[in-house]
Amino acid sequence: MKRGLVTGAGSGIGRAAALELARTGAAVAVLDIDEDAAAETVAMIAGEGGEALSGHVDIAEERSVREAVGQAADVFGGLDFAVNNAGSSSRQRIDKLSLSEFERVVRVNLTGTFLCLKYELPLMKGGSIVNVASNGGLYAIPNAPAYVAAKHGVVGLTKVAAVDHAADGIRVNAVCPGPTRTPGFEKWAGDSDLIARQEAITPLGRLATPEEAAAAVVWLCSDAASFVTGIALSVDGGRRA
């Protein structure tokens, strides 16, 4: 049985990934800043006969990450995979963006991913780490400078970690979803026509489901991707700009 963790697993892509990983027979630590949401995901996994535990993590805080990752490894007896999915978004032009908001978004998305890697890598003997970046880690998203800067950083961090830890048998990859119909994205879009506009500029004509983005995560965690490391896998319906 493979053992691992998913951050931001209380909803959206993280929840979908945790559920699908459990369906493959893995034991999954469901970590989220919202403990109730994490518990709901665990209940869903348990309802399907899977093995999971829930835990709190604030990826912007080093102590929280160290304790959550360490607890998961202690309970399971090690880690075979980790999915660093938790993140935060922001919509504001550079000239309107406060320094505090820029630093918040970078701390959660980029520093948070760094902290997860920092404490996951020493606990793994082989295995796979997947960082959930974004299509904003590959090209520009208008009015999202902090988010785009942070997610580009996640892609770069992924590539360095892949090279530095290849000799340890640890694969490190990124998944870069385009707009996905998660509760977070729908809340971000609000009552605007953002979703319709995003669908219109996506060649496949719609947004991804959380399950479609999670499928890429699960594949990269699997033995089927045993010779894949250091990539940023786009899951965006054909968008490139």
Secondary structure, 3 states (H helix, E strand, C coil): CCEEEEECCCCHHHHHHHHHHHHCCCEEEEEECCHHHHHHHHHHHHHCCCEEEEEECCCCCHHHHHHHHHHHHHHHCCEEEEEECCCCCCCCCHHHCCHHHHHHHHHHHHHHHHHHHHHHHHHEEEEEEEEECCHHHCCCCCCCHHHHHHHHHHHHHHHHHHHHCHHHCEEEEEEEECCECCHHHHHHHCCCCHHHHHHHCCCCCCCECHHHHHHHHHHHHCHHHCCCCCCEEEECCCCCC
